[in-house]
Amino acid sequence: MEHLSPEGKRTQVADVKGVAVYTPNAQRKIILPLATGPDYRTGKLEVIYVPSQDKSDIPLARAALTLRP
């Protein structure tokens, strides 16, 4: 997971490996501890799903959440 500041700076704030994605589940809830440093009141949080390391680096999915104070 990355924090994207309003100025465009990207900071990795969390990383999880081995999350299984099952279908037909419409959603999955997970709690991630976020790194200290970025101002989480502004910018965006972006989650990017990529295949395991032995596969392509092309993202399978991505989603962003706009942060507001």
C-alpha positions in Angstrom: 0.0 0.0 0.0 1.3 3.5 -0.9 0.4 7.0 0.3 0.3 9.5 -2.4 0.7 13.1 -1.1 -1.1 16.0 -2.7 2.4 17.0 -4.1 2.7 13.6 -5.8 5.2 11.9 -3.5 4.7 8.2 -3.1 5.6 6.5 0.1 5.2 2.8 0.8 3.2 2.5 4.1 2.3 -1.2 4.3 3.2 -4.5 2.6 1.5 -7.8 2.8 2.5 -11.0 1.0 0.4 -14.1 0.4 -3.1 -12.7 0.5 -5.5 -15.2 -1.1 -8.2 -13.9 -3.4 -11.2 -16.1 -3.6 -14.2 -15.9 -5.9 -17.1 -15.2 -5.8 -16.4 -13.1 -2.6 -17.4 -9.5 -3.3 -15.1 -8.1 -0.6 -12.5 -9.0 2.0 -11.6 -7.1 5.1 -8.1 -6.9 6.3 -6.4 -4.6 8.9 -3.0 -3.3 8.1 -0.7 -1.3 10.4 0.4 1.8 8.6 3.9 3.2 8.8 4.4 6.5 10.6 5.5 9.6 8.7 3.0 10.6 6.0 0.1 12.9 6.8 -2.9 10.6 6.5 -5.3 13.5 6.6 -4.5 14.4 3.0 -3.6 12.7 -0.3 -4.6 9.1 -1.2 -4.0 5.6 -0.1 -3.5 3.2 -3.0 -3.7 -0.6 -2.8 -2.0 -2.6 -5.6 -2.4 -6.3 -6.1 0.4 -8.0 -7.9 1.1 -11.7 -8.6 3.7 -13.6 -6.6 7.3 -12.7 -7.3 7.9 -15.6 -9.8 5.2 -14.1 -12.1 4.8 -10.8 -13.9 5.1 -7.5 -12.2 1.9 -6.2 -14.0 -0.7 -5.4 -11.4 -3.8 -7.6 -11.2 -5.9 -4.8 -9.6 -5.5 -1.4 -7.9 -7.8 0.8 -5.9 -7.4 4.3 -4.3 -9.0 6.0 -1.4 -9.0 9.8 -1.2 -8.1 11.0 2.3 -9.9 14.0 3.9 -9.2 15.8 7.1 
